[in-house]
């Protein structure tokens, strides 16, 4: 007599994207290159050739650098800190 076969549960790990949405052309073609030693990130769109450098704080992920870039692109000001 055999046992009942157990179900194997596979866990899918979600990963952060490597390409982001371009605010200029609307395509998913923006890449982020971090230069942590110099303290800036290069944002490059391969479709419309949009290039930008944004200053970043220490220990910043590419997603955070992209968010800083989008805020600067649309002119969103940070709220004053108390």
N, C-alpha and C positions, 0 to 999 in steps of 0.2 A: 504494500500500500504506500502510495506516495503522499507527500504533503501538498497543501495548496500553495501555489506559487505566489510569492509576495510581489506587490507592485513596487517598481522602482520609481521614486520621485526625483525628477531632474529639476534642479534649480537653475534658472536662467539669470545670469548676472547682467544687470543693465550697465552699459558703458556710456560715458560722456561722448557726445559727437565730436568729430574732428573737423567737420565743415559746418559753417553757420550761415544764416540768412543775411544777405547783403541788404543794407538799408537803401542803397542807391538803385540797384537794378532788380532787386527782389528775388534773385536766384540763390540757391543754397551752395555758394562757391567761396565763402570767406574762410581763409585760413589764418591761424594765430601762431606767431613765432615769438616765444618768450626769450628775452635776454635778461635773465635775473641778475647777473653780475653788474650790468650797466643800469638796471632799474627801469627798463622800458619794454614794451611789446610792440611788434610790427603786425599790423593788420593788413592783409592783402586779399583783394578779390580777383580771382582768375578770369572772370567774365568781363567786367567793366573796367579793370585795371585801377580800382580804387586802392590807394596806399595811404597808410596813416601810422604814426607812432604815438603811443600813449604811455605816459608814466604810470608805473604800477608799484604798489607796496610789496614788501617781502612776502614770500610764500603765497603767491597768487597763482591760481589755476588758469588755463586758457579761457575757460568759461567766464571767469571774473574779469579778465582783460577784455573780452568781447563785450561784456555788459558796460564796462567803463567807456569803451569806444562808442557804443550805441548811444549812451547818455550824452557824450560830447557831440555826436553827430546831430542829434535832435535838439541840442541846446538845453537839456534838462539840468537844472542846478540842484546841487545837493542841499538838503535842508540844513540850516545852521545848527550846530551842536551846542547844547547848553553848557 
